[in-house]
Amino acid sequence: ETQVSKYQPFPWEMRSTLENDYEEDKNIIEVCLNNGINHFDTAELYGAGEGERQLGKILKDLKVPREEVVIATKICTAENPDRNSRGNTNKKHIRESIKKSL
């Protein structure tokens, strides 16, 4: 059973909107994991999904078993180019967002 850490690093938005230095991000995550922090918060809005992609790549490269981390993500319509989804969250957008986040 996975235990969720009491603390989490700052929302990944900050990293995804900056220069996206892969090695620096990787070091941050490694320090977190080595200190018992396994909860990471992100969203499709952060860097237009770049925060989620970067976090996933780093966890894969560090060979972190998926069941050892807890990743929170959120859905936002603001970045969705589908005109039928703007301004509201509908079933189609939710399903697409879930698939992308996995």
N, C-alpha and C positions, 0 to 999 in steps of 0.2 A: 504494500500500500504506500503510495507516494504521500509524503508529508509536504505541506506547502509552507515555505519560509514566511516568517512574520514580516520580513522586509523584502523590498524589491528595488532594483536600481531605478533611476529616474525613467519616466516613460520614454520609450525608444524613439519618440517623435524628435527629441532633441538631437539624437545621433543621426537620424535619417534625413534631417534637413540641413545638417552641416556638411562637411566635406566627405563624409562617408569613408573615413580612413579605416579600411578593413582590419588592418593589424591592430590599430588602437581599439576598435570595437571588440575584436577577438580577445585582447588582453583584459578589457573590462569584464567581459562575460566570464572569462577564465578565473579572474579574481573572485567574482561573485560566486561561482560554482565551488571554488576551493574554500569559501567561507560559509557554505551552507545556504546560499541564496539561490533558489531554483525557480523563482516566480518572476516572469518577465511580462510586461504590459506593452502592447502595441495596438495598432489600428490600421485599417486600410487607408485612412486619411493621412497618416504620417508618411510624408515623402511620397505620396501617391502609391503606397504599397511597398516602397523601398525598405522601410523599417522592418516589415515582416520578412521580406526576401533576405535581407542582410542577416537578421537573427537566425533564420532557418539555415542559411549557408554556414554560418559560424558553428551552430550546434552540430551540424552534420560533419564539418571538418574536424571538430573536437571529438567526434565519435561519442557524443552524449546520447545515451539511450532515451528515446522520446518519453518513456514512462517515468523518467527521473526529473523532468521539468514540467512546470505549469506555465502555459502561455495564455495570457488573456488577450483577446482582440475585440475590436468594436467595429460596428458597421456604420458608415456615414454616407449619406447620399450626395454630399457636396462634390466629391471627386468622381462620381459615376457619370460617364459620358452618355449613357442611355437616357434619352429625353423622357422616357416613360417612368424613369425612376427618380428623376430630380424632384426634390421637395417632399418626397414621401418615401417610406420604406415599404416595399411590397414583397410579396413572396418570391418573385423571380430574383430580385436583387439580393435578398437574404440568402437564397440558395447559391447563387453565383459567388457571393462574398465568402460563404462558408467553404465552398470548393477551392477558391483561390487561396484562402488562408491555410488550408491543409497542405 
